């Protein structure tokens, strides 16, 4: 349930301590899930960058472009 909808439907509960605790708990859970996603993507991207750097693709492409530019001149 959306917080704004909840607040509209139950305005009195918004000040209730148990409700506040529940909403804070949900926020903590979502925050933890988002950080997990961020960490997973970070690890994946670090591995991808490492593969690209080790494959020397950038260097080969740069060398190829340099050779093409020399031939055009």
PDB file of N, CA, C and O in Angstrom:
ATOM      1  N   UNK A   1       0.842  -1.185   0.000  1.00  0.00           N
ATOM      2  CA  UNK A   1       0.000   0.000   0.000  1.00  0.00           C
ATOM      3  C   UNK A   1       0.884   1.244   0.000  1.00  0.00           C
ATOM      4  O   UNK A   1       1.906   1.290   0.685  1.00  0.00           O
ATOM      5  N   UNK A   2       0.513   2.173  -0.713  1.00  0.00           N
ATOM      6  CA  UNK A   2       1.211   3.445  -0.866  1.00  0.00           C
ATOM      7  C   UNK A   2       1.030   4.289   0.399  1.00  0.00           C
ATOM      8  O   UNK A   2      -0.064   4.352   0.960  1.00  0.00           O
ATOM      9  N   UNK A   3       2.118   4.938   0.842  1.00  0.00           N
ATOM     10  CA  UNK A   3       2.051   5.740   2.067  1.00  0.00           C
ATOM     11  C   UNK A   3       1.020   6.854   1.960  1.00  0.00           C
ATOM     12  O   UNK A   3       0.279   7.100   2.911  1.00  0.00           O
ATOM     13  N   UNK A   4       0.960   7.527   0.825  1.00  0.00           N
ATOM     14  CA  UNK A   4       0.004   8.626   0.667  1.00  0.00           C
ATOM     15  C   UNK A   4      -1.430   8.129   0.727  1.00  0.00           C
ATOM     16  O   UNK A   4      -2.282   8.770   1.344  1.00  0.00           O
ATOM     17  N   UNK A   5      -1.707   6.992   0.093  1.00  0.00           N
ATOM     18  CA  UNK A   5      -3.055   6.419   0.168  1.00  0.00           C
ATOM     19  C   UNK A   5      -3.399   6.048   1.603  1.00  0.00           C
ATOM     20  O   UNK A   5      -4.506   6.295   2.082  1.00  0.00           O
ATOM     21  N   UNK A   6      -2.433   5.457   2.265  1.00  0.00           N
ATOM     22  CA  UNK A   6      -2.644   5.071   3.663  1.00  0.00           C
ATOM     23  C   UNK A   6      -2.960   6.298   4.516  1.00  0.00           C
ATOM     24  O   UNK A   6      -3.882   6.269   5.331  1.00  0.00           O
ATOM     25  N   UNK A   7      -2.210   7.357   4.333  1.00  0.00           N
ATOM     26  CA  UNK A   7      -2.419   8.589   5.105  1.00  0.00           C
ATOM     27  C   UNK A   7      -3.789   9.196   4.818  1.00  0.00           C
ATOM     28  O   UNK A   7      -4.441   9.738   5.710  1.00  0.00           O
ATOM     29  N   UNK A   8      -4.211   9.097   3.569  1.00  0.00           N
ATOM     30  CA  UNK A   8      -5.534   9.631   3.209  1.00  0.00           C
ATOM     31  C   UNK A   8      -6.654   8.799   3.815  1.00  0.00           C
ATOM     32  O   UNK A   8      -7.651   9.340   4.294  1.00  0.00           O
ATOM     33  N   UNK A   9      -6.489   7.501   3.792  1.00  0.00           N
ATOM     34  CA  UNK A   9      -7.537   6.613   4.297  1.00  0.00           C
ATOM     35  C   UNK A   9      -7.585   6.556   5.825  1.00  0.00           C
ATOM     36  O   UNK A   9      -8.660   6.442   6.413  1.00  0.00           O
ATOM     37  N   UNK A  10      -6.423   6.636   6.459  1.00  0.00           N
ATOM     38  CA  UNK A  10      -6.353   6.504   7.921  1.00  0.00           C
ATOM     39  C   UNK A  10      -5.530   7.635   8.531  1.00  0.00           C
ATOM     40  O   UNK A  10      -4.451   7.386   9.068  1.00  0.00           O
ATOM     41  N   UNK A  11      -6.008   8.844   8.459  1.00  0.00           N
ATOM     42  CA  UNK A  11      -5.201   9.972   8.956  1.00  0.00           C
ATOM     43  C   UNK A  11      -4.877   9.890  10.451  1.00  0.00           C
ATOM     44  O   UNK A  11      -3.836  10.379  10.890  1.00  0.00           O
ATOM     45  N   UNK A  12      -5.774   9.269  11.231  1.00  0.00           N
ATOM     46  CA  UNK A  12      -5.535   9.162  12.677  1.00  0.00           C
ATOM     47  C   UNK A  12      -4.382   8.218  13.003  1.00  0.00           C
ATOM     48  O   UNK A  12      -3.675   8.407  13.993  1.00  0.00           O
ATOM     49  N   UNK A  13      -4.199   7.203  12.164  1.00  0.00           N
ATOM     50  CA  UNK A  13      -3.143   6.222  12.433  1.00  0.00           C
ATOM     51  C   UNK A  13      -1.751   6.758  12.128  1.00  0.00           C
ATOM     52  O   UNK A  13      -0.751   6.174  12.543  1.00  0.00           O
ATOM     53  N   UNK A  14      -1.690   7.844  11.420  1.00  0.00           N
ATOM     54  CA  UNK A  14      -0.396   8.386  11.030  1.00  0.00           C
ATOM     55  C   UNK A  14       0.451   8.771  12.238  1.00  0.00           C
ATOM     56  O   UNK A  14       1.678   8.692  12.185  1.00  0.00           O
ATOM     57  N   UNK A  15      -0.174   9.174  13.291  1.00  0.00           N
ATOM     58  CA  UNK A  15       0.535   9.567  14.514  1.00  0.00           C
ATOM     59  C   UNK A  15       0.712   8.404  15.501  1.00  0.00           C
ATOM     60  O   UNK A  15       1.351   8.565  16.540  1.00  0.00           O
ATOM     61  N   UNK A  16       0.156   7.258  15.182  1.00  0.00           N
ATOM     62  CA  UNK A  16       0.247   6.093  16.062  1.00  0.00           C
ATOM     63  C   UNK A  16       1.680   5.544  16.040  1.00  0.00           C
ATOM     64  O   UNK A  16       2.276   5.371  14.977  1.00  0.00           O
ATOM     65  N   UNK A  17       2.218   5.274  17.238  1.00  0.00           N
ATOM     66  CA  UNK A  17       3.599   4.793  17.340  1.00  0.00           C
ATOM     67  C   UNK A  17       3.812   3.447  16.643  1.00  0.00           C
ATOM     68  O   UNK A  17       4.835   3.237  15.993  1.00  0.00           O
ATOM     69  N   UNK A  18       2.858   2.550  16.779  1.00  0.00           N
ATOM     70  CA  UNK A  18       2.991   1.240  16.130  1.00  0.00           C
ATOM     71  C   UNK A  18       2.987   1.389  14.608  1.00  0.00           C
ATOM     72  O   UNK A  18       3.730   0.707  13.902  1.00  0.00           O
ATOM     73  N   UNK A  19       2.158   2.273  14.127  1.00  0.00           N
ATOM     74  CA  UNK A  19       2.120   2.521  12.687  1.00  0.00           C
ATOM     75  C   UNK A  19       3.441   3.113  12.224  1.00  0.00           C
ATOM     76  O   UNK A  19       3.975   2.715  11.189  1.00  0.00           O
ATOM     77  N   UNK A  20       3.961   4.045  12.972  1.00  0.00           N
ATOM     78  CA  UNK A  20       5.253   4.640  12.631  1.00  0.00           C
ATOM     79  C   UNK A  20       6.343   3.571  12.601  1.00  0.00           C
ATOM     80  O   UNK A  20       7.170   3.536  11.689  1.00  0.00           O
ATOM     81  N   UNK A  21       6.332   2.709  13.601  1.00  0.00           N
ATOM     82  CA  UNK A  21       7.331   1.639  13.653  1.00  0.00           C
ATOM     83  C   UNK A  21       7.223   0.717  12.439  1.00  0.00           C
ATOM     84  O   UNK A  21       8.233   0.321  11.857  1.00  0.00           O
ATOM     85  N   UNK A  22       5.987   0.379  12.065  1.00  0.00           N
ATOM     86  CA  UNK A  22       5.764  -0.481  10.907  1.00  0.00           C
ATOM     87  C   UNK A  22       6.276   0.190   9.626  1.00  0.00           C
ATOM     88  O   UNK A  22       6.933  -0.454   8.808  1.00  0.00           O
ATOM     89  N   UNK A  23       5.983   1.454   9.458  1.00  0.00           N
ATOM     90  CA  UNK A  23       6.430   2.176   8.272  1.00  0.00           C
ATOM     91  C   UNK A  23       7.956   2.306   8.242  1.00  0.00           C
ATOM     92  O   UNK A  23       8.570   2.216   7.179  1.00  0.00           O
ATOM     93  N   UNK A  24       8.554   2.515   9.396  1.00  0.00           N
ATOM     94  CA  UNK A  24      10.020   2.578   9.465  1.00  0.00           C
ATOM     95  C   UNK A  24      10.624   1.211   9.132  1.00  0.00           C
ATOM     96  O   UNK A  24      11.642   1.120   8.446  1.00  0.00           O
ATOM     97  N   UNK A  25       9.988   0.166   9.623  1.00  0.00           N
ATOM     98  CA  UNK A  25      10.468  -1.189   9.326  1.00  0.00           C
ATOM     99  C   UNK A  25      10.403  -1.461   7.826  1.00  0.00           C
ATOM    100  O   UNK A  25      11.343  -2.009   7.250  1.00  0.00           O
ATOM    101  N   UNK A  26       9.309  -1.084   7.203  1.00  0.00           N
ATOM    102  CA  UNK A  26       9.171  -1.289   5.757  1.00  0.00           C
ATOM    103  C   UNK A  26      10.234  -0.496   5.000  1.00  0.00           C
ATOM    104  O   UNK A  26      10.805  -0.974   4.020  1.00  0.00           O
ATOM    105  N   UNK A  27      10.485   0.714   5.470  1.00  0.00           N
ATOM    106  CA  UNK A  27      11.508   1.543   4.846  1.00  0.00           C
ATOM    107  C   UNK A  27      12.878   0.883   4.971  1.00  0.00           C
ATOM    108  O   UNK A  27      13.658   0.881   4.018  1.00  0.00           O
ATOM    109  N   UNK A  28      13.167   0.328   6.129  1.00  0.00           N
ATOM    110  CA  UNK A  28      14.448  -0.356   6.333  1.00  0.00           C
ATOM    111  C   UNK A  28      14.579  -1.567   5.406  1.00  0.00           C
ATOM    112  O   UNK A  28      15.643  -1.804   4.834  1.00  0.00           O
ATOM    113  N   UNK A  29      13.510  -2.320   5.262  1.00  0.00           N
ATOM    114  CA  UNK A  29      13.538  -3.503   4.399  1.00  0.00           C
ATOM    115  C   UNK A  29      13.789  -3.093   2.950  1.00  0.00           C
ATOM    116  O   UNK A  29      14.621  -3.688   2.265  1.00  0.00           O
ATOM    117  N   UNK A  30      13.070  -2.081   2.491  1.00  0.00           N
ATOM    118  CA  UNK A  30      13.258  -1.607   1.115  1.00  0.00           C
ATOM    119  C   UNK A  30      14.670  -1.068   0.919  1.00  0.00           C
ATOM    120  O   UNK A  30      15.291  -1.306  -0.117  1.00  0.00           O
ATOM    121  N   UNK A  31      15.170  -0.351   1.902  1.00  0.00           N
ATOM    122  CA  UNK A  31      16.524   0.183   1.820  1.00  0.00           C
ATOM    123  C   UNK A  31      17.546  -0.949   1.702  1.00  0.00           C
ATOM    124  O   UNK A  31      18.462  -0.883   0.882  1.00  0.00           O
ATOM    125  N   UNK A  32      17.383  -1.978   2.517  1.00  0.00           N
ATOM    126  CA  UNK A  32      18.291  -3.132   2.461  1.00  0.00           C
ATOM    127  C   UNK A  32      18.231  -3.817   1.095  1.00  0.00           C
ATOM    128  O   UNK A  32      19.261  -4.195   0.538  1.00  0.00           O
ATOM    129  N   UNK A  33      17.021  -3.973   0.562  1.00  0.00           N
ATOM    130  CA  UNK A  33      16.867  -4.608  -0.743  1.00  0.00           C
ATOM    131  C   UNK A  33      17.544  -3.776  -1.837  1.00  0.00           C
ATOM    132  O   UNK A  33      18.207  -4.319  -2.721  1.00  0.00           O
ATOM    133  N   UNK A  34      17.371  -2.465  -1.767  1.00  0.00           N
ATOM    134  CA  UNK A  34      18.004  -1.597  -2.759  1.00  0.00           C
ATOM    135  C   UNK A  34      19.519  -1.647  -2.663  1.00  0.00           C
ATOM    136  O   UNK A  34      20.199  -1.656  -3.689  1.00  0.00           O
ATOM    137  N   UNK A  35      20.063  -1.680  -1.448  1.00  0.00           N
ATOM    138  CA  UNK A  35      21.512  -1.758  -1.299  1.00  0.00           C
ATOM    139  C   UNK A  35      22.040  -3.083  -1.827  1.00  0.00           C
ATOM    140  O   UNK A  35      23.136  -3.132  -2.385  1.00  0.00           O
ATOM    141  N   UNK A  36      21.276  -4.158  -1.658  1.00  0.00           N
ATOM    142  CA  UNK A  36      21.684  -5.451  -2.216  1.00  0.00           C
ATOM    143  C   UNK A  36      21.775  -5.377  -3.737  1.00  0.00           C
ATOM    144  O   UNK A  36      22.726  -5.875  -4.340  1.00  0.00           O
ATOM    145  N   UNK A  37      20.769  -4.747  -4.348  1.00  0.00           N
ATOM    146  CA  UNK A  37      20.757  -4.597  -5.797  1.00  0.00           C
ATOM    147  C   UNK A  37      21.959  -3.770  -6.243  1.00  0.00           C
ATOM    148  O   UNK A  37      22.635  -4.120  -7.210  1.00  0.00           O
ATOM    149  N   UNK A  38      22.218  -2.682  -5.540  1.00  0.00           N
ATOM    150  CA  UNK A  38      23.352  -1.811  -5.877  1.00  0.00           C
ATOM    151  C   UNK A  38      24.659  -2.586  -5.778  1.00  0.00           C
ATOM    152  O   UNK A  38      25.499  -2.501  -6.674  1.00  0.00           O
ATOM    153  N   UNK A  39      24.835  -3.328  -4.714  1.00  0.00           N
ATOM    154  CA  UNK A  39      26.075  -4.091  -4.534  1.00  0.00           C
ATOM    155  C   UNK A  39      26.227  -5.165  -5.599  1.00  0.00           C
ATOM    156  O   UNK A  39      27.324  -5.371  -6.118  1.00  0.00           O
ATOM    157  N   UNK A  40      25.129  -5.858  -5.933  1.00  0.00           N
ATOM    158  CA  UNK A  40      25.193  -6.884  -6.983  1.00  0.00           C
ATOM    159  C   UNK A  40      25.590  -6.268  -8.320  1.00  0.00           C
ATOM    160  O   UNK A  40      26.439  -6.802  -9.033  1.00  0.00           O
ATOM    161  N   UNK A  41      24.970  -5.148  -8.648  1.00  0.00           N
ATOM    162  CA  UNK A  41      25.285  -4.490  -9.921  1.00  0.00           C
ATOM    163  C   UNK A  41      26.716  -3.955  -9.918  1.00  0.00           C
ATOM    164  O   UNK A  41      27.405  -3.992 -10.937  1.00  0.00           O
ATOM    165  N   UNK A  42      27.145  -3.467  -8.783  1.00  0.00           N
ATOM    166  CA  UNK A  42      28.520  -2.959  -8.692  1.00  0.00           C
ATOM    167  C   UNK A  42      29.508  -4.093  -8.941  1.00  0.00           C
ATOM    168  O   UNK A  42      30.459  -3.936  -9.707  1.00  0.00           O
ATOM    169  N   UNK A  43      29.284  -5.233  -8.296  1.00  0.00           N
ATOM    170  CA  UNK A  43      30.168  -6.380  -8.486  1.00  0.00           C
ATOM    171  C   UNK A  43      30.159  -6.841  -9.944  1.00  0.00           C
ATOM    172  O   UNK A  43      31.205  -7.146 -10.517  1.00  0.00           O
ATOM    173  N   UNK A  44      28.980  -6.886 -10.525  1.00  0.00           N
ATOM    174  CA  UNK A  44      28.862  -7.295 -11.929  1.00  0.00           C
ATOM    175  C   UNK A  44      29.629  -6.328 -12.830  1.00  0.00           C
ATOM    176  O   UNK A  44      30.358  -6.759 -13.723  1.00  0.00           O
ATOM    177  N   UNK A  45      29.473  -5.053 -12.606  1.00  0.00           N
ATOM    178  CA  UNK A  45      30.148  -4.056 -13.435  1.00  0.00           C
ATOM    179  C   UNK A  45      31.665  -4.063 -13.245  1.00  0.00           C
ATOM    180  O   UNK A  45      32.411  -3.832 -14.197  1.00  0.00           O
ATOM    181  N   UNK A  46      32.114  -4.322 -12.040  1.00  0.00           N
ATOM    182  CA  UNK A  46      33.555  -4.436 -11.801  1.00  0.00           C
ATOM    183  C   UNK A  46      34.113  -5.624 -12.579  1.00  0.00           C
ATOM    184  O   UNK A  46      35.178  -5.525 -13.189  1.00  0.00           O
ATOM    185  N   UNK A  47      33.396  -6.741 -12.558  1.00  0.00           N
ATOM    186  CA  UNK A  47      33.841  -7.922 -13.308  1.00  0.00           C
ATOM    187  C   UNK A  47      33.825  -7.656 -14.806  1.00  0.00           C
ATOM    188  O   UNK A  47      34.743  -8.063 -15.519  1.00  0.00           O
ATOM    189  N   UNK A  48      32.800  -6.982 -15.283  1.00  0.00           N
ATOM    190  CA  UNK A  48      32.706  -6.660 -16.707  1.00  0.00           C
ATOM    191  C   UNK A  48      33.862  -5.755 -17.134  1.00  0.00           C
ATOM    192  O   UNK A  48      34.477  -5.980 -18.176  1.00  0.00           O
ATOM    193  N   UNK A  49      34.152  -4.743 -16.339  1.00  0.00           N
ATOM    194  CA  UNK A  49      35.263  -3.838 -16.634  1.00  0.00           C
ATOM    195  C   UNK A  49      36.587  -4.606 -16.646  1.00  0.00           C
ATOM    196  O   UNK A  49      37.442  -4.385 -17.504  1.00  0.00           O
ATOM    197  N   UNK A  50      36.735  -5.499 -15.691  1.00  0.00           N
ATOM    198  CA  UNK A  50      37.956  -6.300 -15.618  1.00  0.00           C
ATOM    199  C   UNK A  50      38.114  -7.162 -16.876  1.00  0.00           C
ATOM    200  O   UNK A  50      39.215  -7.276 -17.415  1.00  0.00           O
ATOM    201  N   UNK A  51      37.007  -7.772 -17.345  1.00  0.00           N
ATOM    202  CA  UNK A  51      37.056  -8.582 -18.568  1.00  0.00           C
ATOM    203  C   UNK A  51      37.433  -7.732 -19.780  1.00  0.00           C
ATOM    204  O   UNK A  51      38.228  -8.157 -20.618  1.00  0.00           O
ATOM    205  N   UNK A  52      36.865  -6.541 -19.869  1.00  0.00           N
ATOM    206  CA  UNK A  52      37.168  -5.659 -20.998  1.00  0.00           C
ATOM    207  C   UNK A  52      38.631  -5.244 -20.967  1.00  0.00           C
ATOM    208  O   UNK A  52      39.305  -5.247 -21.997  1.00  0.00           O
ATOM    209  N   UNK A  53      39.118  -4.891 -19.789  1.00  0.00           N
ATOM    210  CA  UNK A  53      40.516  -4.460 -19.677  1.00  0.00           C
ATOM    211  C   UNK A  53      41.470  -5.606 -19.998  1.00  0.00           C
ATOM    212  O   UNK A  53      42.501  -5.390 -20.635  1.00  0.00           O
ATOM    213  N   UNK A  54      41.144  -6.806 -19.572  1.00  0.00           N
ATOM    214  CA  UNK A  54      42.011  -7.954 -19.817  1.00  0.00           C
ATOM    215  C   UNK A  54      41.960  -8.416 -21.274  1.00  0.00           C
ATOM    216  O   UNK A  54      42.916  -9.014 -21.768  1.00  0.00           O
ATOM    217  N   UNK A  55      40.864  -8.147 -21.951  1.00  0.00           N
ATOM    218  CA  UNK A  55      40.732  -8.610 -23.332  1.00  0.00           C
ATOM    219  C   UNK A  55      41.516  -7.735 -24.303  1.00  0.00           C
ATOM    220  O   UNK A  55      41.700  -8.105 -25.463  1.00  0.00           O
ATOM    221  N   UNK A  56      41.974  -6.588 -23.839  1.00  0.00           N
ATOM    222  CA  UNK A  56      42.756  -5.649 -24.658  1.00  0.00           C
ATOM    223  C   UNK A  56      41.958  -5.121 -25.855  1.00  0.00           C
ATOM    224  O   UNK A  56      42.545  -4.632 -26.819  1.00  0.00           O
ATOM    225  N   UNK A  57      40.646  -5.215 -25.801  1.00  0.00           N
ATOM    226  CA  UNK A  57      39.801  -4.742 -26.892  1.00  0.00           C
ATOM    227  C   UNK A  57      40.002  -3.263 -27.151  1.00  0.00           C
ATOM    228  O   UNK A  57      40.054  -2.833 -28.304  1.00  0.00           O
ATOM    229  N   UNK A  58      40.114  -2.495 -26.109  1.00  0.00           N
ATOM    230  CA  UNK A  58      40.289  -1.049 -26.259  1.00  0.00           C
ATOM    231  C   UNK A  58      41.594  -0.750 -26.978  1.00  0.00           C
ATOM    232  O   UNK A  58      41.626   0.078 -27.889  1.00  0.00           O
ATOM    233  N   UNK A  59      42.663  -1.411 -26.582  1.00  0.00           N
ATOM    234  CA  UNK A  59      43.958  -1.180 -27.207  1.00  0.00           C
ATOM    235  C   UNK A  59      43.945  -1.587 -28.683  1.00  0.00           C
ATOM    236  O   UNK A  59      44.479  -0.875 -29.534  1.00  0.00           O
ATOM    237  N   UNK A  60      43.331  -2.741 -28.980  1.00  0.00           N
ATOM    238  CA  UNK A  60      43.278  -3.190 -30.366  1.00  0.00           C
ATOM    239  C   UNK A  60      42.457  -2.236 -31.223  1.00  0.00           C
ATOM    240  O   UNK A  60      42.836  -1.927 -32.353  1.00  0.00           O
ATOM    241  N   UNK A  61      41.355  -1.778 -30.696  1.00  0.00           N
ATOM    242  CA  UNK A  61      40.505  -0.840 -31.434  1.00  0.00           C
ATOM    243  C   UNK A  61      41.243   0.470 -31.663  1.00  0.00           C
ATOM    244  O   UNK A  61      41.192   1.036 -32.755  1.00  0.00           O
ATOM    245  N   UNK A  62      41.921   0.945 -30.642  1.00  0.00           N
ATOM    246  CA  UNK A  62      42.686   2.190 -30.769  1.00  0.00           C
ATOM    247  C   UNK A  62      43.792   2.031 -31.818  1.00  0.00           C
ATOM    248  O   UNK A  62      44.013   2.926 -32.635  1.00  0.00           O
ATOM    249  N   UNK A  63      44.467   0.916 -31.791  1.00  0.00           N
ATOM    250  CA  UNK A  63      45.538   0.662 -32.767  1.00  0.00           C
ATOM    251  C   UNK A  63      44.965   0.587 -34.183  1.00  0.00           C
ATOM    252  O   UNK A  63      45.551   1.127 -35.121  1.00  0.00           O
ATOM    253  N   UNK A  64      43.838  -0.072 -34.333  1.00  0.00           N
ATOM    254  CA  UNK A  64      43.190  -0.182 -35.633  1.00  0.00           C
ATOM    255  C   UNK A  64      42.794   1.196 -36.164  1.00  0.00           C
ATOM    256  O   UNK A  64      43.029   1.507 -37.332  1.00  0.00           O
ATOM    257  N   UNK A  65      42.192   2.018 -35.305  1.00  0.00           N
ATOM    258  CA  UNK A  65      41.791   3.364 -35.725  1.00  0.00           C
ATOM    259  C   UNK A  65      42.999   4.234 -36.085  1.00  0.00           C
ATOM    260  O   UNK A  65      42.944   5.025 -37.027  1.00  0.00           O
ATOM    261  N   UNK A  66      44.065   4.084 -35.345  1.00  0.00           N
ATOM    262  CA  UNK A  66      45.286   4.830 -35.639  1.00  0.00           C
ATOM    263  C   UNK A  66      45.843   4.412 -37.001  1.00  0.00           C
ATOM    264  O   UNK A  66      46.258   5.260 -37.791  1.00  0.00           O
ATOM    265  N   UNK A  67      45.852   3.124 -37.270  1.00  0.00           N
ATOM    266  CA  UNK A  67      46.324   2.611 -38.556  1.00  0.00           C
ATOM    267  C   UNK A  67      45.446   3.146 -39.691  1.00  0.00           C
ATOM    268  O   UNK A  67      45.958   3.563 -40.730  1.00  0.00           O
ATOM    269  N   UNK A  68      44.148   3.134 -39.494  1.00  0.00           N
ATOM    270  CA  UNK A  68      43.228   3.650 -40.531  1.00  0.00           C
ATOM    271  C   UNK A  68      43.476   5.143 -40.768  1.00  0.00           C
ATOM    272  O   UNK A  68      43.476   5.596 -41.913  1.00  0.00           O
ATOM    273  N   UNK A  69      43.685   5.903 -39.702  1.00  0.00           N
ATOM    274  CA  UNK A  69      43.932   7.333 -39.838  1.00  0.00           C
ATOM    275  C   UNK A  69      45.242   7.578 -40.587  1.00  0.00           C
ATOM    276  O   UNK A  69      45.315   8.476 -41.425  1.00  0.00           O
ATOM    277  N   UNK A  70      46.279   6.786 -40.292  1.00  0.00           N
ATOM    278  CA  UNK A  70      47.576   6.931 -40.991  1.00  0.00           C
ATOM    279  C   UNK A  70      47.409   6.635 -42.476  1.00  0.00           C
ATOM    280  O   UNK A  70      47.976   7.334 -43.316  1.00  0.00           O
ATOM    281  N   UNK A  71      46.646   5.618 -42.799  1.00  0.00           N
ATOM    282  CA  UNK A  71      46.435   5.264 -44.200  1.00  0.00           C
ATOM    283  C   UNK A  71      45.668   6.354 -44.941  1.00  0.00           C
ATOM    284  O   UNK A  71      45.927   6.599 -46.119  1.00  0.00           O
ATOM    285  N   UNK A  72      44.743   6.998 -44.275  1.00  0.00           N
ATOM    286  CA  UNK A  72      43.981   8.065 -44.912  1.00  0.00           C
ATOM    287  C   UNK A  72      44.852   9.287 -45.195  1.00  0.00           C
ATOM    288  O   UNK A  72      44.621  10.009 -46.165  1.00  0.00           O
ATOM    289  N   UNK A  73      45.848   9.514 -44.349  1.00  0.00           N
ATOM    290  CA  UNK A  73      46.734  10.670 -44.536  1.00  0.00           C
ATOM    291  C   UNK A  73      47.677  10.364 -45.651  1.00  0.00           C
ATOM    292  O   UNK A  73      48.521  11.194 -45.991  1.00  0.00           O
TER     293      UNK A  73
END
